[in-house]
Amino acid sequence: MDECELRRANDIVGVHCEEEECVYWRVIEHMDEHDGPQNGCAIQHFALLDGGDVMVAWLLSVKTRVERQEDGADRA
């Protein structure tokens, strides 16, 4: 099982990486840095976990807010 590195960095262990379902994967898919869409996690691509505990907590809060908003849109 590939574990979510962002959640693990926030002391939430054992949560499977959501891959294409994750907002941070979708960000990379829509970037055009090279010859087309890229695959993978923006957290890993930009080494965002190296930003320290405050950055790690903020990134998880962004992910959580986006997921809540998407869940609400799905129910409408």
Sequence and secondary structure as in RCSB ss.txt:
>XXXX:A:sequence
MDECELRRANDIVGVHCEEEECVYWRVIEHMDEHDGPQNGCAIQHFALLDGGDVMVAWLLSVKTRVERQEDGADR
A
>XXXX:A:secstr
  B HHHHHTT  S B  GGGSHHHHHHHT  SSSS   S HHHHTTGGGG HHHHHHHHHHHHHHHHHHHHHHH
 
